[in-house]
Amino acid sequence: MAGYEEQGYLYLKNFFSEAEIIAIENILNKFHIKWLEDNAVYYEKGLLNSHSLTSGNYLNEEEKTLLFKFITQNKLQTILKTVFSETPIFLNTQLFFDPKNSEQKNYWHRDIQYTGMSVEEQKKAIHNQNVVHFRIPMKKESGIELIPKTHREWDLPEEFDVRNSLNGAFPSDDLQRGKVVGLNRGDLLVFSANMIHRGLYGHNRFSLDILFCDNIPEMRNFIDRNNYPSKEILENLGNKEMFDF
Ligand SMILES: O=C(O)CCC(=O)C(=O)O
């Protein structure tokens, strides 16, 4: 499991059994169908992800419990321990799918660039503020392209230009240091949201991302408690520390 702190990501092939994927697949599909009904306008406009599967009323208590059992399972806990030096907290869930328009271009970014921090603040924050995505594809997809080590290292000038659309560059321009991690059903990709990365669209992708973050005040501000398990659900879960702050 070595390598996350150095590289900023971990690719674990065939991490989940078919039975483990089947246990959540219908729940994700149900959420997605309802989300599409309510968000057709945004989907038409280019939105390619939804979030907060564990809040709201698209899913019932039983479905939310199954999702939380998946999120808190021991197997993922083991990986969390190798990725975070201190116990992390649960941040949220997301679903990633293809944009409606197949010509829509993807975009290199660091998640931190959307937080309102100045560039100087971001340069510091990538060393001590961590959001980590656990990507779990329901089907084969082109995956994620990322620039290894940039979870702790700042951009080369051309990388900064591309992800910020500067000096004639576009966010979808190819970058020399990009590394493509293609994914199959059953695989797990763990990657730092601090890294320079982009989604690779196509094949009607459908992936669950579970997000965890450091248990620090700067990160706790982003937590929406509505995404956390109810008292009744919590009683049925192990590894509850991720909800404990
Ligand atoms: O898969 C994608 O489209 C983008 C994923 C991404 O950028 C993210 O999870 O922060």
The ligand as a Gaussian input file, in Angstrom:
#p B3LYP/6-31G(d) Opt

LIG

0 1
 O      -14.524000      12.681000     -13.052000
 C      -14.603000      13.879000     -13.279000
 O      -15.280000      14.331000     -14.197000
 C      -13.854000      14.868000     -12.477000
 C      -13.550000      14.349000     -11.149000
 C      -12.949000      15.392000     -10.331000
 O      -12.375000      16.289000     -10.827000
 C      -13.041000      15.369000      -8.923000
 O      -13.556000      14.378000      -8.400000
 O      -12.613000      16.340000      -8.284000

